[in-house]
Amino acid sequence: MEKTLELTKKLISIKSFVDSSCNEIGIADFVVGYCSKVPNWQVTKQPILNGRYNILISDGYPTRLLYLGHLDTVQPKFLQNRLNTRSFISREKLYGLGTADMKGNIAAFLTAWEKIGKTKGIAALLYIDEEYDFAGMKAFIREYKSKISPQLILSGDGNDLTLGNGCRGLIELTVRVKGKTGHASNPLSGVNAITRSYAVIRRLQKYFQKFCRSQELGRSTINLAYMQGGLLQKKSSSELILGKQGNNIPDFAEFVLDIRPSIPTLNAERVSSLLKGFIADEGLTLDSITTRHDLGAWITPKEQLNNVARVISTETLLSWTDSGKRGFIDVQLLAQALPNTPCCTFGAGDGTTVHREDENIPLYQLPVLENIYKKIILELKGGEQK
């Protein structure tokens, strides 16, 4: 465990969130330097944007196992002073931003692979921008989907030593609507864009509850992530100024919806169509709908993962991730691009603390994870145990 632990600490010490002052270049440069020293590993840098790049590590043989790990973390926000680039051990747990999501898991896979020695058919994609707009994964698919045909795709973007075989999709829409202003003393003199927008969203929620449920992934959900409204003063694609006067009925509202679809027929086009109808029913006028994400659900049948499940069972009690409650995992993009390839997630870390101030991995999980990764590599005939 010692090598995995020290490598995890080193990865945590390198900032890799994305904002105007930081990105994944520093951690990618370290990983390239580390992996380039390992015998029999071929390291390729895939440029993405503004100097940021993916890393593809291969043993030079046709890929049987493709491991996925993202290099970025969420922004530290209020965690700047404590978990920015520092890790610490307390109560038999390793704490730090990105510990479980997912620098510890990357460290465990690289250590397991390195300890096996020479392999045939193992590759790892360590990529950028997973927590933001999926630029790294999308670029990899564009360039490599016709060049690889792995027998298994394993993402380390999982926690709690549970095996994941799916996730709901991700649709993100920004909606702007117009109402009608009037004097606040006479509510019937106008159409309140804020309260009517809430009514629209509530109708959409009820529709999802009634018609948008999957046996494997449960119900489709909707989150009102952001909202503002008021008396419209200035509007452009990049600027929106709204008055806050209490004696006016607000005539403009903007809101952001994060939708997690569990059925294949629920996409951005369908949601937009539903919204247009509900908006009109509530007496509002649609100003615009902008789509940021339109990503579907992913499910790999459990029987296609029998070998992986068996390997996990040799080291720990097999438990399946609740796919209907987890966040979106961008292995979905690869599952869509390579529909005949089984995909799964497996990693360590306390899943309840991901993206939180107390993000951590219980120390006992690191050697278990390393051994499981090692056995999965060997299961795919990737090498011989030393």
N, C-alpha and C positions, 0 to 999 in steps of 0.2 A: 504493500500500500504506500510505502514511503515515497516512491517515485511519482505515483499518481497524485499524492497529496501535495508534494512540492511543485509539480507542474501546474496543478490547479491554483495554488497560491500565486504562482508567477503570472498566470493568465489573468487572475483577478486584479493583480497590481497594475495592469495596463488598461487604461480607459478605452472603452469601445462603444460607448453610447454615441448617438448621432445628433449633433446640433451644429450651430454656426462655428463652434470652436473645436469640435472633436468628431472623430469618426473611427473606423476600424483599421486604418492604415497601420498604426503602430502595432497592434496585436497581430495583424497579418504578417508584417515584416518579421516579428519575433518567431511566429510559427514557421515561416519559410526557412529562416535560419536554423531552427531546431530540426525540422524534418529533412533538410538538405544534408544533414550530417549522418542520417540513418542509412546504412548500407541497403542497397536494392530498392530504395524508394525514389521514384521520379516525381519531382515537384513542378507543377505548372501554374503560372499566374494567369488568370483570366481577367483582363481589365473590364471594369464595369462603368464607372463614372467618376470624374474628378479625382483620379488617382486611386480610388478605392477598387479593390479587386477580390475575386474569389480565388481559392487555392484548391487545386485538384492534385491529390497524392495517389500514386498508383505504383504497383509492383511491376508494371510493364506488360502484364498478360491481359487477355480479354476479361472484362469485369464480371465476376460472379456475385460478389457482395459489394454494394455501394452503401457506404456509411455517410450520413448527413449530420452536419453540425454547424450551427450559425455562430458567428464570431461577435455579433453585436449584442448589446444589452439595452434595456429600457434606459431612459434618462434618469439620473439619480434624483432630480427634483429636490425635495427637502432633505435628501440623504447625503448631501454634498460632504458634510464634515465627518460622517462616520463610515459610510460604505462606498465612497467614491473609488478608491484604489487600495483599500486596506482590507485584509482578511484577519480573522481572529478565531481562536478555538475556545469554546466554553461549553461545559456540560456535555462533552463528547460529541460536539457538533462543530463543523466548520462554517463560519458565517462570512458573508460578503456579497456584494452586488454581482449577480451573474453566477454565483456558486452553483445553484441548481439549474439555472436557465442560461447557458448550459455548459459553463466552462469546466466544471468537474467531470461531466460526461465525456466531453472531448478529450480531456486529459486521460481518462480511463481507457478510452478506445486506442489512443495513440500509444499508451504504455503497453496495453495488451498486445497490440500488433507488433510493436518493436520487440517485445520479449519472445514472441514466437520465432522471429527471424525471417528467413526467406519464405515468401508465400507465392501463390499463383492464383491471380484473379481477385485480389482485394484492392479496393479504391475507396478514398474518402473525399468528399466534397465539403470543404469548410468555407462558408459563404457569408455574404454581407446582407444587411438590410432586412432581416427577418422580422424585426420588431416594428418596422415602419411600412415600406411599400413593396417588399418582396422583390426588389430589383435584382438581387444576386441570384435567386432561384429562377426567376424568369429568363435572365440572360443565359444561365447554364442550360436550360431546356432548349432555348433557341439554337444554341450551338451544338449540343451533345445528344439530343434525343434520338437522332438517327445514327449515332456512333456507338451507342452502348445498348446492351440487352442483358442486364443483370438477372440472376436468378432470385435475388432478394434485395430490397431496398430497406435499410434499417436507419431510422432517424433516432438520434440520441435525445431528441426534444421530448422527453417524457420524464416522469418523476415517480417516486415511491416504489421503484422496482416493480412496476406493473406493466403488462404488455398491452399496447394500444393497437387497435386495428381500424380506427376510423375517427372522424370528427365531423361536426356540422360545418357548413360553409360560412362565408362572410360576405355580406352585402353592406356597403356604407353609402348612404345617400345624404346629400345636403339639399334641403327643400326650402324654397322661399314662396310665401303666399301673400296675397293682398286682401285686405278687408275693406272697410269703409269707416272713415272717421266721423265723429259727431261729438256732441257735448256729453260729458260723463254723467250729468244730471239726468239725462234721458237715454238709457241704454238702448232703447229701440231705435234711436236715431242713427245708429251705425252698426257695423259688423266687426266685432272684436277679433282681430287676427290672432291674438294669443290664445284666448279661451277656445275659440273655434279650432285652432290647431291641436290643442289637447284633445278635443272631441274626435278629430280625424285620427290621431294616433291611437286613441282608445278603441276606435272601430277597427283599426288595423290589427291591434292586439287580439280582439275577439275573433276576427277572421282566422288568424293564425291558430288560436286555441281550438277552433272548430274544425278546420280543414287541412292543417299543415303539420301533421304528426307522422312520424316514421316508427316502425317497430324497433329498428336497430338503434336509431339516434334520438328517439323521443320527440319532443315538441319543438317547433321552430319558435324562437324568441325574438323580442324586439327591445332595444334599449334606447331611450331618449338620452343621447350623450351630450347634447348642447342645445340651448335655445335662447333666443333674444327676440324682443319685439318692442314696438313703440310707434310713435308717429314718424313716418318716413320723411327725412330731411335730405339725404343724399345717398345715392346707390350707384355702385359700379361692380365689376367682377371682383375687385380687390378691396373695396371699401364700402362700408355700410354704416351710415350715421342715423340713429333713431332718437327721437325726442323722448324725454322721460316725464313730461308734464302730466300731473294727475288728473287734470280736468278734460283730457282728450281721450276718446276711444281709440286705442291703437289700431292703425290701419295696415301694419306690415309685421310679418314675423318670419324668422329664419330658424330652422332646426336641423340637427344632424341625427340620423337614425342608424344604429348599428344592429343589423339583423343577422341572426344565425339560422339559416335554413337547414332543415333536416330532410327535405324531400327534393328530388331533382327538378320538379316543375316550378319551384319557387326561385326565381332569379330577379335581377334588377328590373328587367322589362316588365315582369308580372307585377312586382311591387309598385312600380311607377304607375302602371295601369290602375291598380287598386287605389292608389293615392289620388289620382286624378278624379276618379269617381267620388270618393269620400269628400275631397276638397270642394267639389261642385255641390254636393249634397248639403254641405255646411254653409253654403252661401259665400264661400271664398273664391278667389281667382288665383289660379296657379301662375306664379311668376317664373320659376325655373326649378328643375330637378337636375342635380349634378351627381354623377356616379363616380365614387373613388375606387370601390372594390366591388367586384361581381364574381364571386368564387363559390363553387358548388361544394356539396358534401362529398365525403370519401368513406368508403367501407371496403375492406379486404375481408372476405369470408374467413372465419377462424380456422376452418379446416385447412386452408392454404398455409397456415402458420404452425402446423403441428410440430415440425422439426424444431422451430424456435422455442415453442412452448415446452417441449421435452427437455431442451438444453437448460432453460431457465429453472425447470423443476429439479434439476440436479444440484442447484445451489441455493434455492430459496423456494418458498411456497408460491406456486403460480397464482397470480391474481390478474384479472383483466381490468384495464382502465375503463371507467364509465364514459364511453365515447359521446354520449348525449349531454355531458356536463363539462367537457373540456373545452379549451379555447381552440381557435383555428390553428391547424398545423400545416405549414406550406408543403409538406410531403404530398398533400392533396394535388398540387400542381404536377408533380411527377407521376402520381397515380393516374392522373388524367392523360398525361402525355405518353405513358407506358402502361396501358390498361391491362396487359397480360402479365405484369410483374407484381408479385405480392409485396405489399408495403406494410411496415409496422413501426412502432415507436417503443423504445425501452431505455430508461435512464434512472438515475438516482436523484435524491434530493427530496426535501419536504415540500410536496406540491402545494400545501396550503400557504407557504411563505413566499412563493415566487412573485417577484415584482414588489415585495414588501421590505420594510426596514430590517426584518429579522430573517431574510432569505438564508437558507442553510442546507447543508447535507450532513446527516448523521454519519459519523466517521466509520461506523461498522459497514455502511453500504458501499464504500469505495472499493475494498477488496472483493466484495461479492460481485459488484458490477464489472470490475476488471476481469475476474474469472469467467463470468458469463460472456463477455465480449470475446474473450480468448476462445472459448468453446464454440461460439457461433462462427468465428473465423475458421476454426478447424472443421466444423460441420460442413462448411461450404468448400471443403478440400483446399483451404487456403494455405496450408502449411503443415509442418510436422512438429509436434510438441518436443521442445528441447528437454 
